[in-house]
Amino acid sequence: MRASPIDFRPAFYPESPYSGLPYALLAPALAGFRLAFAHNHTMTNPTMTTPPHDASGNIVHAPHVPLTEYYQREEDRREWVGEQFDKTAPDYDRVEKILGLGTGPTYRRKILEFAGLKPGMRILDVGMGTGLVAKQAARILGDASLVTGVDPSAGMIRNAKLPAGVTVVEGRAESIPLAANGYDFLSMGYALRHVSDMSVAFAEFHRVLKPGGKVCILEITPPKGKIATALLKGYCKYAVPMLAKLVAKDKDTAQLWRYYWDTIEACAAPEKVMATLESAGFVNVRRTVDVGMFSTYLAEKPL
Ligand SMILES: C[S@@+](CC[C@H](N)C(=O)[O-])C[C@H]1O[C@@H](n2cnc3c(N)ncnc32)[C@H](O)[C@@H]1O
């Protein structure tokens, strides 16, 4: 039987009026992905990867080496990334819609539910950006006052579309300006590659969570297999920035989305991310993978 691109989507992907066209355009790529992957993982049948128990030598500080096409030294990264997000923030949601083929909000909500976010919990969304995760969290909780978002970019915060009641704080994952033991759940959507030190950030996650609190980190990781990686790279590094050029208001938006792929490719391996979570004191550390490339890291602070 021929693989159709529709088969490739996780069962919960929305049938938006816009979904048909991009999927039709992507049909060859998605069919290629399907052939390249051994499995098609969905959240109803996630792959749970056990982290290494011996974490020595696996602790991640900087998530990737300096990407000198954009900035020269590790010390320059923070300022460069900050400027890019500030400048291009008004374009973020529009380009994210292209990258995620319109499935981003629903996908984020389904992952939060899968990770155990339930009404009554207090959630901290780190790297909140324009609020794509925070908004879905508020929807699940039914009470926006239980949601706090943190982000270092004033531009992203200014462009956030959030329900009334969400608390927003300017700050970084490595130094969260909030009290200890305050949250039941901590989320981070596609921001891990931008922190300066993963192990410091995870120590902060551990500090701000209550005992028994849950961590849910969404990331894109390169798929297994050269063909799948090449197809995803073609899409993320060339097609999305080209489309971004057409729809963006800021001239640097296309560059930021090219950088987006380069950080995915250069980022520390998932096994090391999990080892770093373990070394920060988290237990039950695991990773689920959707469609071969949407990784979710899950962990708990011990009771
Ligand atoms: C790709 S956006 C993701 C936004 C949102 N979480 C989402 O799911 O769409 C990455 C965000 O991470 C933020 N960021 C960059 N460095 C950070 C840091 N050190 N700590 C926390 N957030 C950071 C950026 O300002 C930006 O808003």
The ligand as an ORCA input file, in Angstrom:
! r2SCAN-3c Opt
* xyz 0 1
  C      11.327     29.505     19.460
  S      10.720     30.557     20.731
  C       9.532     29.494     21.516
  C       8.337     30.214     22.059
  C       7.224     29.336     22.635
  N       7.646     28.623     23.817
  C       6.665     28.360     21.639
  O       6.413     27.198     22.002
  O       6.429     28.752     20.484
  C      12.073     30.522     21.867
  C      11.916     31.485     23.019
  O      12.972     31.226     23.953
  C      13.337     32.450     24.510
  N      14.672     32.335     25.128
  C      15.874     32.618     24.585
  N      16.852     32.422     25.502
  C      16.233     31.989     26.629
  C      16.699     31.640     27.923
  N      17.986     31.663     28.218
  N      15.790     31.267     28.842
  C      14.472     31.216     28.550
  N      13.981     31.547     27.339
  C      14.845     31.924     26.383
  C      13.273     33.437     23.357
  O      13.213     34.777     23.802
  C      12.021     32.961     22.650
  O      10.891     33.647     23.099
*
